[in-house]
Amino acid sequence: MLDAVHKGLAMDIELRKRVKEMEALRLRFETLTPREREILPLVASGLMNKQIAATLQLSEITVKVHRAQVMQKLQAASLADLVRLSDKIAEAVAGAAG
């Protein structure tokens, strides 16, 4: 019986930790401008700056600036980190919608 209580407490601690992390990510995501939010999924999908620029009819330099801002605001250390964060954001949005 005591093991079940400990297991339940551990699960609650883990859940609270994940909720806190998602809230922090949501707050960072909310700092993005509409254009940065538009660029985020394109970067995360693996498109090059040149491809994003053509898709959004922007200059490549503008895309680079927005991409750097997205990385900084979401506190992503690498492209792989940005992809993971983007996936978490997408999951949170899908969860909130469903």
A tleap script that builds the chain and sets N, CA, C and O, in Angstrom:
source leaprc.protein.ff14SB
mol = sequence {
  NMET LEU ASP ALA VAL HIE LYS GLY LEU ALA
  MET ASP ILE GLU LEU ARG LYS ARG VAL LYS
  GLU MET GLU ALA LEU ARG LEU ARG PHE GLU
  THR LEU THR PRO ARG GLU ARG GLU ILE LEU
  PRO LEU VAL ALA SER GLY LEU MET ASN LYS
  GLN ILE ALA ALA THR LEU GLN LEU SER GLU
  ILE THR VAL LYS VAL HIE ARG ALA GLN VAL
  MET GLN LYS LEU GLN ALA ALA SER LEU ALA
  ASP LEU VAL ARG LEU SER ASP LYS ILE ALA
  GLU ALA VAL ALA GLY ALA ALA CGLY
}
set mol.1.N position { 0.819 -1.185 0.000 }
set mol.1.CA position { 0.000 0.000 0.000 }
set mol.1.C position { 0.870 1.259 0.000 }
set mol.1.O position { 0.602 2.211 -0.734 }
set mol.2.N position { 1.894 1.250 0.818 }
set mol.2.CA position { 2.789 2.393 0.903 }
set mol.2.C position { 3.519 2.628 -0.428 }
set mol.2.O position { 3.762 3.772 -0.811 }
set mol.3.N position { 3.861 1.555 -1.120 }
set mol.3.CA position { 4.504 1.685 -2.432 }
set mol.3.C position { 3.581 2.403 -3.412 }
set mol.3.O position { 4.038 3.236 -4.194 }
set mol.4.N position { 2.310 2.093 -3.378 }
set mol.4.CA position { 1.350 2.729 -4.271 }
set mol.4.C position { 1.257 4.228 -3.988 }
set mol.4.O position { 1.141 5.027 -4.917 }
set mol.5.N position { 1.306 4.605 -2.735 }
set mol.5.CA position { 1.261 6.023 -2.360 }
set mol.5.C position { 2.513 6.738 -2.873 }
set mol.5.O position { 2.424 7.830 -3.434 }
set mol.6.N position { 3.675 6.118 -2.679 }
set mol.6.CA position { 4.925 6.707 -3.153 }
set mol.6.C position { 4.919 6.839 -4.678 }
set mol.6.O position { 5.366 7.847 -5.226 }
set mol.7.N position { 4.414 5.826 -5.339 }
set mol.7.CA position { 4.333 5.852 -6.798 }
set mol.7.C position { 3.409 6.978 -7.252 }
set mol.7.O position { 3.726 7.699 -8.199 }
set mol.8.N position { 2.287 7.130 -6.594 }
set mol.8.CA position { 1.344 8.203 -6.916 }
set mol.8.C position { 1.947 9.577 -6.705 }
set mol.8.O position { 1.752 10.481 -7.518 }
set mol.9.N position { 2.679 9.735 -5.613 }
set mol.9.CA position { 3.337 11.017 -5.342 }
set mol.9.C position { 4.402 11.327 -6.393 }
set mol.9.O position { 4.529 12.467 -6.839 }
set mol.10.N position { 5.158 10.313 -6.782 }
set mol.10.CA position { 6.183 10.501 -7.812 }
set mol.10.C position { 5.542 10.899 -9.144 }
set mol.10.O position { 6.057 11.763 -9.853 }
set mol.11.N position { 4.423 10.267 -9.476 }
set mol.11.CA position { 3.718 10.599 -10.712 }
set mol.11.C position { 3.197 12.025 -10.655 }
set mol.11.O position { 3.253 12.742 -11.654 }
set mol.12.N position { 2.693 12.446 -9.507 }
set mol.12.CA position { 2.180 13.805 -9.356 }
set mol.12.C position { 3.308 14.826 -9.498 }
set mol.12.O position { 3.129 15.865 -10.133 }
set mol.13.N position { 4.448 14.538 -8.918 }
set mol.13.CA position { 5.601 15.440 -9.023 }
set mol.13.C position { 6.018 15.582 -10.482 }
set mol.13.O position { 6.291 16.690 -10.944 }
set mol.14.N position { 6.069 14.472 -11.205 }
set mol.14.CA position { 6.453 14.487 -12.620 }
set mol.14.C position { 5.437 15.267 -13.450 }
set mol.14.O position { 5.815 16.041 -14.331 }
set mol.15.N position { 4.166 15.068 -13.175 }
set mol.15.CA position { 3.116 15.780 -13.900 }
set mol.15.C position { 3.217 17.285 -13.657 }
set mol.15.O position { 3.120 18.078 -14.594 }
set mol.16.N position { 3.408 17.670 -12.411 }
set mol.16.CA position { 3.537 19.095 -12.083 }
set mol.16.C position { 4.754 19.713 -12.772 }
set mol.16.O position { 4.712 20.859 -13.222 }
set mol.17.N position { 5.833 18.939 -12.847 }
set mol.17.CA position { 7.044 19.410 -13.515 }
set mol.17.C position { 6.770 19.658 -14.997 }
set mol.17.O position { 7.164 20.693 -15.536 }
set mol.18.N position { 6.090 18.707 -15.664 }
set mol.18.CA position { 5.774 18.855 -17.091 }
set mol.18.C position { 4.830 20.032 -17.330 }
set mol.18.O position { 4.991 20.769 -18.303 }
set mol.19.N position { 3.856 20.208 -16.455 }
set mol.19.CA position { 2.918 21.327 -16.593 }
set mol.19.C position { 3.670 22.659 -16.458 }
set mol.19.O position { 3.419 23.599 -17.211 }
set mol.20.N position { 4.580 22.727 -15.506 }
set mol.20.CA position { 5.368 23.943 -15.303 }
set mol.20.C position { 6.243 24.230 -16.526 }
set mol.20.O position { 6.347 25.380 -16.952 }
set mol.21.N position { 6.872 23.197 -17.094 }
set mol.21.CA position { 7.702 23.365 -18.289 }
set mol.21.C position { 6.863 23.839 -19.479 }
set mol.21.O position { 7.289 24.714 -20.233 }
set mol.22.N position { 5.675 23.263 -19.644 }
set mol.22.CA position { 4.809 23.660 -20.749 }
set mol.22.C position { 4.336 25.098 -20.579 }
set mol.22.O position { 4.225 25.829 -21.562 }
set mol.23.N position { 4.060 25.506 -19.367 }
set mol.23.CA position { 3.641 26.891 -19.111 }
set mol.23.C position { 4.774 27.851 -19.457 }
set mol.23.O position { 4.541 28.899 -20.060 }
set mol.24.N position { 6.000 27.497 -19.076 }
set mol.24.CA position { 7.152 28.347 -19.401 }
set mol.24.C position { 7.347 28.426 -20.915 }
set mol.24.O position { 7.640 29.498 -21.444 }
set mol.25.N position { 7.187 27.310 -21.610 }
set mol.25.CA position { 7.307 27.301 -23.066 }
set mol.25.C position { 6.202 28.135 -23.700 }
set mol.25.O position { 6.450 28.865 -24.660 }
set mol.26.N position { 4.990 28.034 -23.175 }
set mol.26.CA position { 3.869 28.807 -23.707 }
set mol.26.C position { 4.148 30.310 -23.559 }
set mol.26.O position { 3.880 31.090 -24.472 }
set mol.27.N position { 4.682 30.699 -22.410 }
set mol.27.CA position { 4.995 32.111 -22.182 }
set mol.27.C position { 6.072 32.603 -23.144 }
set mol.27.O position { 5.994 33.726 -23.644 }
set mol.28.N position { 7.080 31.761 -23.406 }
set mol.28.CA position { 8.122 32.141 -24.367 }
set mol.28.C position { 7.531 32.228 -25.777 }
set mol.28.O position { 7.865 33.134 -26.540 }
set mol.29.N position { 6.647 31.276 -26.119 }
set mol.29.CA position { 6.016 31.279 -27.437 }
set mol.29.C position { 5.190 32.544 -27.640 }
set mol.29.O position { 5.163 33.096 -28.740 }
set mol.30.N position { 4.528 33.000 -26.607 }
set mol.30.CA position { 3.688 34.197 -26.703 }
set mol.30.C position { 4.499 35.460 -26.962 }
set mol.30.O position { 3.932 36.477 -27.362 }
set mol.31.N position { 5.816 35.422 -26.743 }
set mol.31.CA position { 6.649 36.591 -27.033 }
set mol.31.C position { 6.966 36.713 -28.523 }
set mol.31.O position { 7.450 37.752 -28.972 }
set mol.32.N position { 6.696 35.657 -29.289 }
set mol.32.CA position { 6.974 35.694 -30.726 }
set mol.32.C position { 5.998 36.615 -31.444 }
set mol.32.O position { 4.814 36.671 -31.111 }
set mol.33.N position { 6.509 37.329 -32.425 }
set mol.33.CA position { 5.654 38.167 -33.264 }
set mol.33.C position { 4.872 37.260 -34.224 }
set mol.33.O position { 5.226 36.093 -34.393 }
set mol.34.N position { 3.826 37.778 -34.845 }
set mol.34.CA position { 3.100 36.964 -35.834 }
set mol.34.C position { 4.010 36.427 -36.937 }
set mol.34.O position { 3.856 35.275 -37.343 }
set mol.35.N position { 4.946 37.224 -37.427 }
set mol.35.CA position { 5.861 36.763 -38.478 }
set mol.35.C position { 6.773 35.658 -37.953 }
set mol.35.O position { 7.035 34.687 -38.662 }
set mol.36.N position { 7.259 35.793 -36.724 }
set mol.36.CA position { 8.109 34.757 -36.139 }
set mol.36.C position { 7.328 33.461 -35.961 }
set mol.36.O position { 7.876 32.376 -36.153 }
set mol.37.N position { 6.054 33.568 -35.596 }
set mol.37.CA position { 5.207 32.374 -35.467 }
set mol.37.C position { 4.980 31.721 -36.821 }
set mol.37.O position { 4.797 30.507 -36.911 }
set mol.38.N position { 4.991 32.524 -37.862 }
set mol.38.CA position { 4.820 32.004 -39.215 }
set mol.38.C position { 6.086 31.287 -39.683 }
set mol.38.O position { 6.015 30.292 -40.404 }
set mol.39.N position { 7.227 31.795 -39.273 }
set mol.39.CA position { 8.510 31.230 -39.687 }
set mol.39.C position { 8.866 29.975 -38.893 }
set mol.39.O position { 9.505 29.070 -39.431 }
set mol.40.N position { 8.472 29.908 -37.649 }
set mol.40.CA position { 8.835 28.785 -36.772 }
set mol.40.C position { 8.555 27.414 -37.393 }
set mol.40.O position { 9.476 26.602 -37.476 }
set mol.41.N position { 7.332 27.120 -37.831 }
set mol.41.CA position { 7.107 25.776 -38.377 }
set mol.41.C position { 7.873 25.503 -39.669 }
set mol.41.O position { 8.206 24.356 -39.966 }
set mol.42.N position { 8.151 26.548 -40.429 }
set mol.42.CA position { 8.918 26.367 -41.666 }
set mol.42.C position { 10.366 26.001 -41.357 }
set mol.42.O position { 10.948 25.133 -42.007 }
set mol.43.N position { 10.941 26.669 -40.363 }
set mol.43.CA position { 12.301 26.348 -39.930 }
set mol.43.C position { 12.334 24.937 -39.348 }
set mol.43.O position { 13.212 24.138 -39.673 }
set mol.44.N position { 11.369 24.646 -38.489 }
set mol.44.CA position { 11.327 23.338 -37.826 }
set mol.44.C position { 11.106 22.199 -38.818 }
set mol.44.O position { 11.509 21.065 -38.562 }
set mol.45.N position { 10.468 22.498 -39.949 }
set mol.45.CA position { 10.239 21.446 -40.947 }
set mol.45.C position { 11.480 21.163 -41.786 }
set mol.45.O position { 11.488 20.240 -42.600 }
set mol.46.N position { 12.532 21.965 -41.584 }
set mol.46.CA position { 13.791 21.702 -42.262 }
set mol.46.C position { 14.041 22.546 -43.498 }
set mol.46.O position { 15.031 22.334 -44.198 }
set mol.47.N position { 13.159 23.503 -43.780 }
set mol.47.CA position { 13.372 24.348 -44.944 }
set mol.47.C position { 14.575 25.267 -44.726 }
set mol.47.O position { 14.839 25.712 -43.609 }
set mol.48.N position { 15.290 25.538 -45.802 }
set mol.48.CA position { 16.415 26.467 -45.742 }
set mol.48.C position { 15.880 27.895 -45.760 }
set mol.48.O position { 14.747 28.138 -46.175 }
set mol.49.N position { 16.704 28.830 -45.309 }
set mol.49.CA position { 16.305 30.233 -45.282 }
set mol.49.C position { 15.830 30.706 -46.653 }
set mol.49.O position { 14.846 31.437 -46.763 }
set mol.50.N position { 16.537 30.284 -47.686 }
set mol.50.CA position { 16.185 30.688 -49.044 }
set mol.50.C position { 14.782 30.191 -49.415 }
set mol.50.O position { 14.012 30.913 -50.048 }
set mol.51.N position { 14.460 28.973 -49.024 }
set mol.51.CA position { 13.138 28.411 -49.316 }
set mol.51.C position { 12.044 29.131 -48.525 }
set mol.51.O position { 10.968 29.409 -49.054 }
set mol.52.N position { 12.325 29.426 -47.275 }
set mol.52.CA position { 11.363 30.157 -46.444 }
set mol.52.C position { 11.128 31.542 -47.035 }
set mol.52.O position { 9.992 32.009 -47.119 }
set mol.53.N position { 12.214 32.190 -47.444 }
set mol.53.CA position { 12.109 33.527 -48.033 }
set mol.53.C position { 11.224 33.499 -49.273 }
set mol.53.O position { 10.385 34.380 -49.459 }
set mol.54.N position { 11.406 32.499 -50.113 }
set mol.54.CA position { 10.594 32.395 -51.336 }
set mol.54.C position { 9.132 32.117 -50.987 }
set mol.54.O position { 8.230 32.689 -51.599 }
set mol.55.N position { 8.898 31.258 -50.025 }
set mol.55.CA position { 7.537 30.908 -49.616 }
set mol.55.C position { 6.784 32.120 -49.081 }
set mol.55.O position { 5.614 32.327 -49.405 }
set mol.56.N position { 7.466 32.923 -48.254 }
set mol.56.CA position { 6.817 34.063 -47.606 }
set mol.56.C position { 7.045 35.383 -48.349 }
set mol.56.O position { 6.589 36.440 -47.913 }
set mol.57.N position { 7.747 35.307 -49.461 }
set mol.57.CA position { 8.068 36.496 -50.260 }
set mol.57.C position { 8.795 37.542 -49.425 }
set mol.57.O position { 8.418 38.713 -49.386 }
set mol.58.N position { 9.844 37.083 -48.762 }
set mol.58.CA position { 10.703 37.941 -47.951 }
set mol.58.C position { 12.124 37.817 -48.465 }
set mol.58.O position { 12.428 36.930 -49.263 }
set mol.59.N position { 12.995 38.705 -48.007 }
set mol.59.CA position { 14.404 38.544 -48.338 }
set mol.59.C position { 15.003 37.480 -47.419 }
set mol.59.O position { 14.502 37.225 -46.324 }
set mol.60.N position { 16.069 36.880 -47.887 }
set mol.60.CA position { 16.729 35.849 -47.085 }
set mol.60.C position { 17.290 36.442 -45.789 }
set mol.60.O position { 17.283 35.784 -44.749 }
set mol.61.N position { 17.762 37.653 -45.852 }
set mol.61.CA position { 18.289 38.338 -44.658 }
set mol.61.C position { 17.181 38.507 -43.612 }
set mol.61.O position { 17.406 38.291 -42.421 }
set mol.62.N position { 15.995 38.892 -44.064 }
set mol.62.CA position { 14.865 39.063 -43.145 }
set mol.62.C position { 14.536 37.751 -42.456 }
set mol.62.O position { 14.272 37.723 -41.254 }
set mol.63.N position { 14.550 36.667 -43.214 }
set mol.63.CA position { 14.286 35.344 -42.636 }
set mol.63.C position { 15.354 35.006 -41.599 }
set mol.63.O position { 15.035 34.491 -40.528 }
set mol.64.N position { 16.610 35.288 -41.906 }
set mol.64.CA position { 17.692 35.013 -40.957 }
set mol.64.C position { 17.489 35.775 -39.648 }
set mol.64.O position { 17.710 35.234 -38.565 }
set mol.65.N position { 17.068 37.027 -39.758 }
set mol.65.CA position { 16.839 37.843 -38.552 }
set mol.65.C position { 15.695 37.257 -37.732 }
set mol.65.O position { 15.814 37.103 -36.516 }
set mol.66.N position { 14.585 36.931 -38.398 }
set mol.66.CA position { 13.439 36.357 -37.680 }
set mol.66.C position { 13.804 35.002 -37.066 }
set mol.66.O position { 13.419 34.700 -35.937 }
set mol.67.N position { 14.534 34.209 -37.807 }
set mol.67.CA position { 14.945 32.890 -37.313 }
set mol.67.C position { 15.803 33.040 -36.056 }
set mol.67.O position { 15.620 32.308 -35.083 }
set mol.68.N position { 16.726 33.978 -36.079 }
set mol.68.CA position { 17.580 34.217 -34.904 }
set mol.68.C position { 16.743 34.671 -33.717 }
set mol.68.O position { 16.993 34.255 -32.586 }
set mol.69.N position { 15.756 35.519 -33.965 }
set mol.69.CA position { 14.875 35.982 -32.893 }
set mol.69.C position { 14.072 34.824 -32.305 }
set mol.69.O position { 13.906 34.736 -31.088 }
set mol.70.N position { 13.577 33.941 -33.164 }
set mol.70.CA position { 12.826 32.772 -32.699 }
set mol.70.C position { 13.711 31.904 -31.809 }
set mol.70.O position { 13.292 31.470 -30.736 }
set mol.71.N position { 14.931 31.659 -32.263 }
set mol.71.CA position { 15.867 30.833 -31.485 }
set mol.71.C position { 16.118 31.463 -30.111 }
set mol.71.O position { 16.118 30.775 -29.090 }
set mol.72.N position { 16.331 32.776 -30.106 }
set mol.72.CA position { 16.618 33.471 -28.855 }
set mol.72.C position { 15.403 33.476 -27.933 }
set mol.72.O position { 15.521 33.151 -26.751 }
set mol.73.N position { 14.252 33.838 -28.457 }
set mol.73.CA position { 13.060 33.953 -27.616 }
set mol.73.C position { 12.613 32.614 -27.053 }
set mol.73.O position { 12.120 32.549 -25.926 }
set mol.74.N position { 12.780 31.539 -27.829 }
set mol.74.CA position { 12.383 30.215 -27.336 }
set mol.74.C position { 13.517 29.533 -26.565 }
set mol.74.O position { 13.353 28.427 -26.049 }
set mol.75.N position { 14.658 30.202 -26.496 }
set mol.75.CA position { 15.831 29.690 -25.785 }
set mol.75.C position { 16.278 28.344 -26.346 }
set mol.75.O position { 16.595 27.417 -25.601 }
set mol.76.N position { 16.297 28.258 -27.677 }
set mol.76.CA position { 16.747 27.047 -28.359 }
set mol.76.C position { 18.238 27.171 -28.628 }
set mol.76.O position { 18.689 28.169 -29.191 }
set mol.77.N position { 18.997 26.169 -28.232 }
set mol.77.CA position { 20.445 26.195 -28.407 }
set mol.77.C position { 20.873 25.719 -29.789 }
set mol.77.O position { 21.977 26.024 -30.241 }
set mol.78.N position { 20.000 24.973 -30.460 }
set mol.78.CA position { 20.337 24.415 -31.769 }
set mol.78.C position { 19.055 24.220 -32.578 }
set mol.78.O position { 17.946 24.368 -32.064 }
set mol.79.N position { 19.235 23.890 -33.838 }
set mol.79.CA position { 18.073 23.614 -34.677 }
set mol.79.C position { 17.306 22.400 -34.141 }
set mol.79.O position { 16.075 22.395 -34.119 }
set mol.80.N position { 18.037 21.383 -33.715 }
set mol.80.CA position { 17.382 20.193 -33.157 }
set mol.80.C position { 16.555 20.557 -31.921 }
set mol.80.O position { 15.453 20.045 -31.728 }
set mol.81.N position { 17.091 21.431 -31.101 }
set mol.81.CA position { 16.374 21.906 -29.918 }
set mol.81.C position { 15.119 22.668 -30.335 }
set mol.81.O position { 14.061 22.508 -29.725 }
set mol.82.N position { 15.233 23.490 -31.368 }
set mol.82.CA position { 14.088 24.244 -31.866 }
set mol.82.C position { 13.000 23.311 -32.388 }
set mol.82.O position { 11.813 23.556 -32.174 }
set mol.83.N position { 13.403 22.245 -33.072 }
set mol.83.CA position { 12.439 21.270 -33.591 }
set mol.83.C position { 11.694 20.605 -32.437 }
set mol.83.O position { 10.475 20.440 -32.500 }
set mol.84.N position { 12.416 20.223 -31.387 }
set mol.84.CA position { 11.775 19.612 -30.215 }
set mol.84.C position { 10.784 20.590 -29.565 }
set mol.84.O position { 9.671 20.205 -29.207 }
set mol.85.N position { 11.190 21.832 -29.420 }
set mol.85.CA position { 10.304 22.839 -28.827 }
set mol.85.C position { 9.081 23.067 -29.705 }
set mol.85.O position { 7.966 23.205 -29.201 }
set mol.86.N position { 9.290 23.106 -31.006 }
set mol.86.CA position { 8.183 23.291 -31.944 }
set mol.86.C position { 7.191 22.141 -31.836 }
set mol.86.O position { 5.979 22.354 -31.869 }
set mol.87.N position { 7.707 20.923 -31.705 }
set mol.87.CA position { 6.829 19.756 -31.537 }
set mol.87.C position { 6.015 19.865 -30.250 }
set mol.87.O position { 4.824 19.555 -30.237 }
set mol.88.N position { 6.658 20.303 -29.174 }
set mol.88.CA position { 5.945 20.469 -27.899 }
set mol.88.C position { 4.857 21.531 -28.014 }
set mol.88.O position { 3.760 21.372 -27.479 }
set mol.89.N position { 5.174 22.612 -28.716 }
set mol.89.CA position { 4.193 23.679 -28.914 }
set mol.89.C position { 3.013 23.150 -29.715 }
set mol.89.O position { 1.857 23.410 -29.381 }
set mol.90.N position { 3.312 22.405 -30.776 }
set mol.90.CA position { 2.244 21.833 -31.611 }
set mol.90.C position { 1.368 20.880 -30.802 }
set mol.90.O position { 0.147 20.883 -30.959 }
set mol.91.N position { 1.970 20.070 -29.948 }
set mol.91.CA position { 1.207 19.155 -29.094 }
set mol.91.C position { 0.313 19.930 -28.139 }
set mol.91.O position { -0.841 19.561 -27.926 }
set mol.92.N position { 0.842 21.001 -27.567 }
set mol.92.CA position { 0.071 21.799 -26.623 }
set mol.92.C position { -1.121 22.461 -27.319 }
set mol.92.O position { -2.221 22.515 -26.768 }
set mol.93.N position { -0.893 22.961 -28.525 }
set mol.93.CA position { -1.962 23.604 -29.282 }
set mol.93.C position { -3.015 22.574 -29.661 }
set mol.93.O position { -4.212 22.839 -29.555 }
set mol.94.N position { -2.575 21.398 -30.105 }
set mol.94.CA position { -3.521 20.334 -30.464 }
set mol.94.C position { -4.301 19.870 -29.239 }
set mol.94.O position { -5.499 19.603 -29.328 }
set mol.95.N position { -3.628 19.774 -28.103 }
set mol.95.CA position { -4.299 19.364 -26.873 }
set mol.95.C position { -5.316 20.379 -26.406 }
set mol.95.O position { -6.382 20.021 -25.906 }
set mol.96.N position { -4.981 21.657 -26.572 }
set mol.96.CA position { -5.911 22.720 -26.161 }
set mol.96.C position { -7.122 22.792 -27.084 }
set mol.96.O position { -8.222 23.141 -26.654 }
set mol.97.N position { -6.910 22.459 -28.359 }
set mol.97.CA position { -8.005 22.525 -29.331 }
set mol.97.C position { -8.922 21.309 -29.213 }
set mol.97.O position { -10.116 21.390 -29.499 }
set mol.98.N position { -8.356 20.196 -28.794 }
set mol.98.CA position { -9.144 18.948 -28.747 }
set mol.98.C position { -9.626 18.632 -27.418 }
set mol.98.O position { -10.298 17.618 -27.230 }
savepdb mol mol.pdb
quit
